[in-house]
Amino acid sequence: MNPSILALSTAVPPHIYLQKDMAKTTIDIFGLEKEKAELTNRFFLNSAIEKRHSVYDDFHKPREEWGFLGSQYPEMVPGMSDRNIRYKNEAPKLAEQAARQALESWGGDRAHITHVISVSCTGVLAPGIEFHLMRNLGLSPSVNRLGINFMGCFGAIKALSVARAFALEDPAHRILLVCTELCSLHLQADSDNDTILGNSLFGDGSAAAVIGSNPSTQENPLWEIRCFHSFGFKNTLDKMSWEASDTGLIMRLSHTIPVLIGRQIKEFVDGLLEDNVPSDQCDWAIHPGGKSILQAIEKRLKLHPDQTKASWKTLNDYGNMSSATFLFVLELLSHQTKRQEWTAGVSFGPGLSAEGILLRRPKC
């Protein structure tokens, strides 16, 4: 039997921001004139996002009480060092919360965890989150640790491919995988259209999974991992990037991304699906990078709304949490009462590039 996903869990920080409130806050902060204010409202309110989570609560307080951003924001903004300090304080705690829940759901003995993989692109930490998890969860000091960093939104699928390889090495291996992203730390303080669009999409979250081969009678596999597929979209190197700056990490997103994905997604999917797996008979775990991306894929692949509702629900409830988002979609899909035998997973990242995974529900 191929390696399987044996457990999934998600965690978010406690501070919730509604999109309608954040639209008003953005307009007020930057003193936007009528035309720009109307555009900002459209970005936020037409995003298919209702709310997002953050590790800081500044926007729930009067501006003079803002802590992380500071009372003089946006005239003065936190630098990269301040943002990374908050990351170092908050990311390991959120990762631990997700990991503990995944281990509880798995139900196995923690002494049997042989590998820990941490995925993140929103901060820098050494020793990495994987080391903190080993220590705080009471795992063996000889556990094999790996940090997969700065890959962007498709980091979860890449980590699943590594976890599958570890599981194939030995059927006794059990791999704990944790994706943790604090995107809100990199809120940018200018009012150009691309920045406002980026500020309207991203939130914070962590998700964890346990992967292993030959499940025991005590384990409950959610999906068998069948295969992976990678794809670099043609002539798109400058369409999505994640750049370090003195004011944090800056996400560059071209407005042409949905169109480019729509044009080439069929070629990518043809390489992912097995011959006997029709796309219209799969559940689709699509990374919800944004409303227009989901719409472009649905249109090109002629998908029914039932096939993608887990992606839309994740977008609505959390926004885009970079690498953690894909596991949020899978976790939600795992609880759906009506599920297909096959699940195709797709996520996008800098390049513009795509990573895919094909999953199959275990036979009862």
Number of C-alpha atoms within 10 A of each C-alpha: 12 17 24 26 24 25 25 28 25 27 20 24 20 12 15 20 18 15 24 14 14 20 22 14 13 21 19 12 14 15 12 15 10 10 8 15 18 13 17 23 19 13 20 25 18 12 19 20 25 18 19 27 24 21 23 19 16 18 17 13 10 9 15 11 13 17 13 17 23 16 16 11 16 14 11 11 20 21 14 17 13 16 23 21 13 16 21 17 11 16 26 20 19 24 28 24 21 24 27 17 19 23 22 14 17 22 14 15 10 16 11 14 22 20 24 23 25 24 31 28 21 28 24 15 17 10 9 20 28 28 21 16 24 21 12 13 14 11 19 15 11 9 17 16 19 18 20 19 18 17 18 25 27 24 27 30 25 22 21 21 18 17 26 24 13 21 23 17 10 12 15 15 21 26 28 28 28 33 33 34 30 30 25 21 27 24 23 19 20 14 18 9 13 15 17 20 19 20 24 25 26 27 28 30 32 32 31 31 28 27 29 30 25 17 19 10 7 9 15 16 22 20 24 23 24 17 17 20 20 19 19 17 18 11 10 17 13 12 18 21 16 18 11 12 11 11 18 22 20 17 21 16 18 13 13 11 17 18 14 18 22 19 14 16 19 14 11 19 19 13 14 22 23 13 8 6 15 11 19 12 15 22 24 28 28 27 30 31 23 20 19 17 20 20 15 19 21 18 12 14 14 11 18 14 11 11 22 21 19 26 24 22 19 25 29 19 17 25 29 28 32 32 34 30 34 28 25 28 25 23 22 18 23 17 11 11 7 10 15 14 15 22 27 23 25 25 26 27 21 22 18 21 19 21 22 25 22 23 22 19 18 15 7 3
